């Protein structure tokens, strides 16, 4: 796979690169991408899965912490650009979700990532089964993702 050619994802959202995202060189300071990825996951829950992320963490006291994150940076993003941040399902487990993520401008990849989220109780901080409604919503998303890849 050519690292400079972007992957298109099943869920994508535009992200304007702002001054606050950038380092003195005028490019995204890499930890800011992690904040953008977390925002992307929240948007995915809210807009695609139809489950308010704030409700999952708040009243339901269910966490989805990142337990693994691998990122390959392929090109810089600059202030004023509007990139597309995207995610697709790589694996749905009983207690975890593995996501394939990326950032692109047109067909140029800016980064590729793999993230593992584990479902936890915010009371005990121990891993728990994914809630049934979350599991079903992710399965529906995954089925739609597979349809668009055909």
C-alpha atoms as a printed R data frame, in Angstrom:
    type eleno elety resid chain resno       x      y      z
1   ATOM     1    CA   UNK     A     1   0.000  0.000  0.000
2   ATOM     2    CA   UNK     A     2   1.331  3.435 -0.950
3   ATOM     3    CA   UNK     A     3   1.506  5.388  2.347
4   ATOM     4    CA   UNK     A     4   0.785  8.685  0.608
5   ATOM     5    CA   UNK     A     5  -2.561  7.506 -0.841
6   ATOM     6    CA   UNK     A     6  -5.419  7.965  1.617
7   ATOM     7    CA   UNK     A     7  -7.889  5.343  2.763
8   ATOM     8    CA   UNK     A     8 -11.543  6.363  2.626
9   ATOM     9    CA   UNK     A     9 -13.429  5.422  5.767
10  ATOM    10    CA   UNK     A    10 -17.030  4.453  6.453
11  ATOM    11    CA   UNK     A    11 -17.500  7.478  8.760
12  ATOM    12    CA   UNK     A    12 -15.770 10.738  7.887
13  ATOM    13    CA   UNK     A    13 -16.041 14.271  9.270
14  ATOM    14    CA   UNK     A    14 -14.353 17.477  8.124
15  ATOM    15    CA   UNK     A    15 -11.869 19.065 10.492
16  ATOM    16    CA   UNK     A    16 -10.541 22.567 10.001
17  ATOM    17    CA   UNK     A    17  -6.941 22.875 11.147
18  ATOM    18    CA   UNK     A    18  -6.825 25.835 13.508
19  ATOM    19    CA   UNK     A    19  -4.050 27.933 15.046
20  ATOM    20    CA   UNK     A    20  -4.533 26.079 18.369
21  ATOM    21    CA   UNK     A    21  -3.706 22.759 16.650
22  ATOM    22    CA   UNK     A    22  -0.353 23.943 15.306
23  ATOM    23    CA   UNK     A    23   3.216 24.170 16.529
24  ATOM    24    CA   UNK     A    24   5.610 27.057 15.691
25  ATOM    25    CA   UNK     A    25   6.320 25.418 12.300
26  ATOM    26    CA   UNK     A    26   2.653 25.988 11.372
27  ATOM    27    CA   UNK     A    27   1.785 22.279 11.174
28  ATOM    28    CA   UNK     A    28  -0.377 20.139 13.434
29  ATOM    29    CA   UNK     A    29   1.417 19.304 16.673
30  ATOM    30    CA   UNK     A    30   0.938 15.520 16.742
31  ATOM    31    CA   UNK     A    31  -0.807 15.248 20.171
32  ATOM    32    CA   UNK     A    32  -3.567 17.487 18.790
33  ATOM    33    CA   UNK     A    33  -4.456 14.696 16.370
34  ATOM    34    CA   UNK     A    34  -5.253 12.485 19.378
35  ATOM    35    CA   UNK     A    35  -7.775 15.082 20.607
36  ATOM    36    CA   UNK     A    36  -9.263 15.191 17.097
37  ATOM    37    CA   UNK     A    37  -9.534 11.373 17.090
38  ATOM    38    CA   UNK     A    38 -11.391 11.402 20.383
39  ATOM    39    CA   UNK     A    39 -13.773 14.034 18.973
40  ATOM    40    CA   UNK     A    40 -14.257 11.807 15.921
41  ATOM    41    CA   UNK     A    41 -15.227  8.821 18.085
42  ATOM    42    CA   UNK     A    42 -17.723 11.001 20.004
43  ATOM    43    CA   UNK     A    43 -19.220 12.231 16.701
44  ATOM    44    CA   UNK     A    44 -19.401  8.643 15.431
45  ATOM    45    CA   UNK     A    45 -21.416  7.597 18.486
46  ATOM    46    CA   UNK     A    46 -23.705 10.621 18.289
47  ATOM    47    CA   UNK     A    47 -24.215 10.881 14.529
48  ATOM    48    CA   UNK     A    48 -23.698  7.410 13.113
49  ATOM    49    CA   UNK     A    49 -24.478  4.981 15.924
50  ATOM    50    CA   UNK     A    50 -27.303  7.170 17.273
51  ATOM    51    CA   UNK     A    51 -26.134  6.738 20.875
52  ATOM    52    CA   UNK     A    52 -25.186  9.943 22.705
53  ATOM    53    CA   UNK     A    53 -21.583  9.547 23.825
54  ATOM    54    CA   UNK     A    54 -22.163 11.859 26.793
55  ATOM    55    CA   UNK     A    55 -24.984  9.551 27.962
56  ATOM    56    CA   UNK     A    56 -22.753  6.482 27.758
57  ATOM    57    CA   UNK     A    57 -20.103  8.070 29.964
58  ATOM    58    CA   UNK     A    58 -22.390 10.158 32.157
59  ATOM    59    CA   UNK     A    59 -25.597  8.489 33.342
60  ATOM    60    CA   UNK     A    60 -24.609  4.989 32.164
61  ATOM    61    CA   UNK     A    61 -21.121  5.205 33.745
62  ATOM    62    CA   UNK     A    62 -19.561  3.198 30.908
63  ATOM    63    CA   UNK     A    63 -16.086  4.130 29.711
64  ATOM    64    CA   UNK     A    64 -14.364  3.479 26.407
65  ATOM    65    CA   UNK     A    65 -10.705  4.195 27.130
66  ATOM    66    CA   UNK     A    66  -8.020  3.731 24.515
67  ATOM    67    CA   UNK     A    67  -5.793  0.811 25.473
68  ATOM    68    CA   UNK     A    68  -3.752  0.670 22.274
69  ATOM    69    CA   UNK     A    69  -2.949  3.293 19.678
70  ATOM    70    CA   UNK     A    70  -0.631  2.991 16.682
71  ATOM    71    CA   UNK     A    71  -0.123  5.958 14.364
72  ATOM    72    CA   UNK     A    72   1.879  6.422 11.169
73  ATOM    73    CA   UNK     A    73   2.256 10.065 10.135
74  ATOM    74    CA   UNK     A    74   2.668 10.460  6.378
75  ATOM    75    CA   UNK     A    75   2.346 14.196  5.604
76  ATOM    76    CA   UNK     A    76   1.879 17.415  7.595
77  ATOM    77    CA   UNK     A    77  -1.412 19.283  7.928
78  ATOM    78    CA   UNK     A    78  -1.279 23.074  7.981
79  ATOM    79    CA   UNK     A    79  -3.344 25.813  9.566
80  ATOM    80    CA   UNK     A    80  -6.354 26.718  7.419
81  ATOM    81    CA   UNK     A    81  -6.692 23.344  5.703
82  ATOM    82    CA   UNK     A    82  -9.883 21.326  6.056
83  ATOM    83    CA   UNK     A    83  -9.020 17.649  6.259
84  ATOM    84    CA   UNK     A    84 -11.296 14.628  6.558
85  ATOM    85    CA   UNK     A    85 -10.945 12.539  9.701
86  ATOM    86    CA   UNK     A    86 -12.382  9.039  9.309
87  ATOM    87    CA   UNK     A    87 -12.926  5.703 10.973
88  ATOM    88    CA   UNK     A    88 -13.935  2.181 10.058
89  ATOM    89    CA   UNK     A    89 -14.419 -0.961 12.140
90  ATOM    90    CA   UNK     A    90 -11.523 -3.373 12.054
91  ATOM    91    CA   UNK     A    91 -12.788 -5.750 14.757
92  ATOM    92    CA   UNK     A    92 -15.708 -5.955 17.159
93  ATOM    93    CA   UNK     A    93 -14.974 -8.002 20.267
94  ATOM    94    CA   UNK     A    94 -17.143 -8.776 23.278
95  ATOM    95    CA   UNK     A    95 -15.454 -6.059 25.371
96  ATOM    96    CA   UNK     A    96 -13.559 -4.035 22.773
97  ATOM    97    CA   UNK     A    97 -13.741 -2.266 19.438
98  ATOM    98    CA   UNK     A    98 -10.726 -1.979 17.147
99  ATOM    99    CA   UNK     A    99 -10.893  1.001 14.799
100 ATOM   100    CA   UNK     A   100  -8.991  1.846 11.652
101 ATOM   101    CA   UNK     A   101  -8.644  5.641 11.514
102 ATOM   102    CA   UNK     A   102  -7.135  8.192  9.250
103 ATOM   103    CA   UNK     A   103  -6.795 11.775  8.205
104 ATOM   104    CA   UNK     A   104  -6.702 12.845  4.581
105 ATOM   105    CA   UNK     A   105  -6.796 15.866  2.335
106 ATOM   106    CA   UNK     A   106  -8.274 14.672 -0.918
107 ATOM   107    CA   UNK     A   107  -6.368 11.520 -1.779
108 ATOM   108    CA   UNK     A   108  -3.305 12.443  0.294
109 ATOM   109    CA   UNK     A   109  -2.994 10.602  3.603
110 ATOM   110    CA   UNK     A   110  -1.870 12.699  6.541
111 ATOM   111    CA   UNK     A   111  -1.860  9.819  9.028
112 ATOM   112    CA   UNK     A   112  -3.168  6.284  9.518
113 ATOM   113    CA   UNK     A   113  -4.003  4.850 12.920
114 ATOM   114    CA   UNK     A   114  -5.279  1.766 14.672
115 ATOM   115    CA   UNK     A   115  -7.034  2.248 18.007
116 ATOM   116    CA   UNK     A   116  -8.416 -0.282 20.469
117 ATOM   117    CA   UNK     A   117 -11.193  0.901 22.793
118 ATOM   118    CA   UNK     A   118 -12.116 -1.295 25.748
119 ATOM   119    CA   UNK     A   119 -15.481 -1.035 27.446
120 ATOM   120    CA   UNK     A   120 -15.148 -0.442 31.195
121 ATOM   121    CA   UNK     A   121 -17.264  0.276 34.226
122 ATOM   122    CA   UNK     A   122 -16.524  3.785 35.447
123 ATOM   123    CA   UNK     A   123 -17.264  2.546 38.963
124 ATOM   124    CA   UNK     A   124 -14.748 -0.321 39.045
125 ATOM   125    CA   UNK     A   125 -12.531  0.585 36.049
126 ATOM   126    CA   UNK     A   126 -12.637 -3.078 35.040
127 ATOM   127    CA   UNK     A   127 -13.415 -4.340 31.532
128 ATOM   128    CA   UNK     A   128 -17.070 -5.219 30.937
129 ATOM   129    CA   UNK     A   129 -19.147 -6.480 28.024
130 ATOM   130    CA   UNK     A   130 -20.148 -3.853 25.489
131 ATOM   131    CA   UNK     A   131 -23.732 -2.723 26.198
132 ATOM   132    CA   UNK     A   132 -26.228 -4.528 23.950
133 ATOM   133    CA   UNK     A   133 -27.402 -1.337 22.218
134 ATOM   134    CA   UNK     A   134 -23.818 -0.283 21.477
135 ATOM   135    CA   UNK     A   135 -22.956 -3.750 20.145
136 ATOM   136    CA   UNK     A   136 -26.030 -3.766 17.876
137 ATOM   137    CA   UNK     A   137 -25.347 -0.232 16.605
138 ATOM   138    CA   UNK     A   138 -21.714 -1.124 15.827
139 ATOM   139    CA   UNK     A   139 -22.846 -4.303 14.024
140 ATOM   140    CA   UNK     A   140 -25.263 -2.240 11.879
141 ATOM   141    CA   UNK     A   141 -22.479  0.231 11.116
142 ATOM   142    CA   UNK     A   142 -20.107 -2.615 10.259
143 ATOM   143    CA   UNK     A   143 -22.685 -4.187  7.917
144 ATOM   144    CA   UNK     A   144 -23.127 -0.842  6.145
145 ATOM   145    CA   UNK     A   145 -19.350 -0.453  5.947
146 ATOM   146    CA   UNK     A   146 -19.056 -3.839  4.245
147 ATOM   147    CA   UNK     A   147 -21.805 -2.941  1.761
148 ATOM   148    CA   UNK     A   148 -19.990  0.231  0.681
149 ATOM   149    CA   UNK     A   149 -16.719 -1.678  0.211
150 ATOM   150    CA   UNK     A   150 -18.299 -4.023 -2.358
